[in-house]
Amino acid sequence: MLDSTLRPLVDRALGPPARLLVRLGVTANMVTWVGFAIGMGAAAAIAAGWFAAGIVMILVNRICDGLDGAVARASQPSDAGGFLDITLDFIFYSAIPFAFCVNDPQHALAGAFLIFSFVGSGSSFLAFAIIAQKRGISTDQRGKKSFFYLGGLTEGTETIIFLLIVSLMPDYFGVLAWIFGSLCWVTTVTRIRTSLEILQSHQAETTGDDK
């Protein structure tokens, strides 16, 4: 929901450091891997109960996630880089709830529901992106991406805010996970509906052009 609003601000802020990294010979994939390693460090820290360290590493991970795209745009974007970025992002997003469950097994059911919800929102997002790429449907609403980014109530910004809040208040992870997971299902349902509307409309336009 907030991604399209914040994206232009983030892109402007990350442009200068990205161009500096390119001049230093740093590639987008290097930044992606470093960010992923830090994200896994955040999960390990949370599992061990070091929540302050986890918060810092989550923030650094997200900075790297924005920076790798800026580096790619300042040099040479690639399909391989886009694939790597989104794959490692989804692993990171699932690792943090899992870490809370490791830290306190009483959170296991809430954590399982949250990851279940992430699978719903993520699969609806990626499934549409595949078909949109095949049909030549594109948008730059959330910045220049490797594939179509379908919005929703719980996008990347909201997910990061949630992860930071539960890291600040780990005792409330269970109830917050149920709430946020339910919001993710709202996103999933709206994405499925929107995807079907876009694809059916595109098919109707294509059929009409062929006549």
DRENLOSE-527619 format. One line per 4 residues: number of its first residue (from 1); their letters; for each residue x negated, z, y negated of C-alpha. Coordinates in pm, 1 decimal. Layout:
N
NUM) a) X Z Y; ... $
This chain:
211
1) mlds) 0.0 0.0 0.0; -283.8 85.7 -239.2; -541.1 -164.0 -112.8; -427.8 -456.1 -329.6 $
5) tlrp) -437.7 -237.7 -642.6; -778.9 -84.3 -578.3; -949.9 -393.2 -436.1; -1039.5 -558.0 -771.0 $
9) lvdr) -1189.2 -230.0 -898.5; -1389.2 -179.1 -579.8; -1516.1 -538.1 -581.6; -1638.4 -506.0 -940.5 $
13) algp) -1811.8 -174.9 -869.4; -1986.8 -298.1 -554.1; -2092.6 -637.5 -690.5; -2419.8 -529.0 -861.5 $
17) parl) -2554.3 -314.8 -571.4; -2456.2 -589.1 -326.6; -2654.8 -849.7 -519.1; -2951.9 -611.6 -527.8 $
21) lvrl) -2936.1 -566.1 -150.2; -2926.1 -943.1 -102.4; -3242.3 -980.4 -313.5; -3405.5 -713.2 -97.2 $
25) gvta) -3323.3 -909.6 217.1; -3048.5 -678.8 344.4; -2772.7 -862.4 532.2; -2404.0 -775.7 551.8 $
29) nmvt) -2432.4 -704.5 924.8; -2711.5 -453.5 858.2; -2484.4 -266.8 618.7; -2199.2 -281.7 872.1 $
33) wvgf) -2411.6 -128.8 1147.2; -2552.6 142.5 921.4; -2202.0 231.5 806.6; -2078.8 243.4 1165.5 $
37) aigm) -2364.1 473.8 1269.8; -2279.1 706.2 981.4; -1911.5 693.5 1079.5; -1998.0 797.7 1433.9 $
41) gaaa) -2207.1 1075.3 1281.5; -1895.8 1187.1 1094.1; -1702.9 1201.4 1421.2; -1980.5 1403.1 1585.0 $
45) aiaa) -1991.7 1642.1 1288.5; -1616.0 1699.7 1298.8; -1622.9 1753.6 1674.3; -1889.3 2020.8 1615.6 $
49) gwfa) -1685.7 2182.8 1337.7; -1913.2 2069.8 1053.5; -1627.6 1943.1 839.2; -1813.3 1928.9 506.7 $
53) agiv) -2077.6 1703.8 661.3; -1800.3 1496.7 818.0; -1636.2 1444.0 478.8; -1962.6 1323.7 323.3 $
57) milv) -2028.4 1083.0 609.4; -1671.3 948.4 603.6; -1715.0 867.3 234.8; -2051.6 698.9 295.4 $
61) nric) -1903.8 503.0 584.9; -1626.7 372.4 361.1; -1872.0 279.0 86.7; -2068.5 80.3 343.8 $
65) dgld) -1744.8 -82.2 461.5; -1680.5 -213.5 111.9; -2044.6 -294.6 51.2; -2089.9 -513.7 358.0 $
69) gava) -1812.8 -744.0 238.2; -1965.4 -756.8 -111.0; -2305.9 -842.0 38.1; -2145.8 -1116.6 249.2 $
73) rasq) -1974.9 -1268.9 -54.6; -2301.9 -1254.1 -249.8; -2487.8 -1435.4 27.9; -2319.2 -1616.1 316.5 $
77) psda) -1993.8 -1488.7 474.0; -1959.3 -1551.3 846.8; -1691.5 -1528.5 1112.2; -1926.0 -1311.9 1320.3 $
81) ggfl) -1961.6 -1068.8 1032.3; -1585.9 -1050.2 981.5; -1534.5 -986.5 1352.9; -1799.4 -713.0 1358.7 $
85) ditl) -1660.2 -545.7 1047.8; -1301.7 -513.9 1168.6; -1398.0 -419.3 1525.7; -1624.0 -133.4 1419.0 $
89) dfif) -1367.3 -21.3 1161.5; -1102.0 24.3 1428.6; -1343.7 215.5 1650.3; -1427.3 443.4 1356.6 $
93) ysai) -1060.9 503.8 1272.2; -991.1 612.5 1630.8; -1308.6 819.8 1661.0; -1213.6 1065.7 1387.0 $
97) pfaf) -881.2 1180.5 1542.1; -1056.2 1200.0 1878.9; -1320.2 1421.8 1717.9; -1053.0 1663.9 1593.7 $
101) cvnd) -918.7 1686.5 1948.6; -1267.1 1761.1 2081.9; -1310.6 2028.9 1816.7; -976.1 2189.6 1903.4 $
105) pqha) -800.9 2074.6 2224.4; -474.8 2219.6 2091.1; -464.5 1910.3 1868.4; -473.7 1676.9 2169.6 $
109) laga) -106.6 1573.5 2168.1; -98.5 1513.6 1791.9; -428.8 1326.4 1812.6; -301.8 1109.1 2098.4 $
113) flif) 10.6 1025.3 1896.9; -200.4 933.6 1594.2; -427.3 703.4 1794.5; -114.3 555.0 1959.8 $
117) sfvg) 17.5 489.4 1607.7; -312.7 331.0 1502.2; -285.3 94.0 1799.6; 61.5 -10.7 1685.2 $
121) sgss) -34.9 -77.1 1323.7; -368.3 -233.0 1419.1; -231.1 -465.4 1686.2; 49.9 -591.7 1459.8 $
125) flaf) -210.9 -651.2 1189.7; -455.1 -838.1 1413.8; -193.7 -1035.3 1607.5; -53.2 -1179.6 1286.4 $
129) aiia) -403.9 -1253.7 1155.4; -476.0 -1464.6 1465.9; -158.5 -1670.7 1428.8; -199.9 -1700.2 1050.8 $
133) qkrg) -551.6 -1835.4 1098.2; -421.8 -2085.3 1353.6; -145.6 -2203.0 1117.4; -360.5 -2209.1 804.7 $
137) istd) -168.7 -1926.6 633.1; -386.9 -1733.8 388.6; -380.5 -1492.9 94.6; -635.6 -1338.1 -144.2 $
141) qrgk) -408.6 -1049.7 -248.3; -648.4 -795.0 -94.8; -961.1 -982.6 -189.1; -1140.6 -1264.4 -15.3 $
145) ksff) -1134.2 -1180.8 356.7; -1235.5 -1345.3 681.7; -869.1 -1357.0 783.5; -517.7 -1275.6 659.0 $
149) ylgg) -473.8 -907.4 567.0; -109.2 -807.7 615.4; -19.4 -506.1 401.7; 193.1 -203.9 477.6 $
153) lteg) 275.7 155.2 388.5; -43.0 287.2 553.6; -339.6 61.8 482.8; -709.0 140.6 466.1 $
157) teti) -692.9 346.1 145.5; -412.4 568.6 272.1; -589.4 616.5 604.9; -910.1 728.8 435.9 $
161) ifll) -718.7 969.6 211.6; -554.5 1112.3 523.8; -887.3 1152.0 705.9; -1038.5 1328.9 406.6 $
165) ivsl) -739.6 1562.8 370.9; -742.7 1668.5 736.8; -1119.4 1718.3 716.0; -1064.7 1948.2 418.5 $
169) mpdy) -780.0 2129.4 600.2; -862.3 2098.4 972.1; -614.9 2372.4 1070.5; -334.7 2143.0 955.6 $
173) fgvl) -454.9 1839.3 1151.6; -168.5 1863.3 1402.4; 123.5 1854.2 1161.4; -44.9 1600.0 931.7 $
177) awif) -125.4 1374.9 1227.7; 240.9 1369.8 1330.8; 346.2 1285.3 974.9; 85.5 1015.1 916.3 $
181) gslc) 135.5 869.9 1263.4; 506.0 835.4 1192.3; 425.3 655.2 865.9; 198.7 422.0 1062.9 $
185) wvtt) 498.7 329.0 1277.6; 690.7 244.1 961.2; 400.2 12.5 877.2; 410.1 -139.0 1225.8 $
189) vtri) 781.6 -212.0 1209.1; 760.7 -365.1 861.2; 457.5 -573.6 962.9; 640.8 -710.0 1265.6 $
193) rtsl) 943.8 -796.4 1052.0; 733.1 -951.7 774.2; 520.7 -1144.4 1023.0; 824.8 -1295.3 1189.8 $
197) eilq) 972.9 -1392.2 852.3; 649.3 -1557.7 736.5; 591.7 -1741.3 1063.8; 950.6 -1860.3 1093.3 $
201) shqa) 949.2 -1974.2 730.2; 618.1 -2155.0 780.0; 748.6 -2325.0 1093.6; 1064.0 -2435.2 910.0 $
205) ettg) 856.4 -2578.3 623.1; 626.0 -2756.4 865.6; 918.5 -2900.6 1058.0; 1077.3 -3014.2 732.3 $
209) ddk) 756.3 -3185.9 620.8; 740.0 -3373.3 949.5; 1085.6 -3524.4 898.5 $
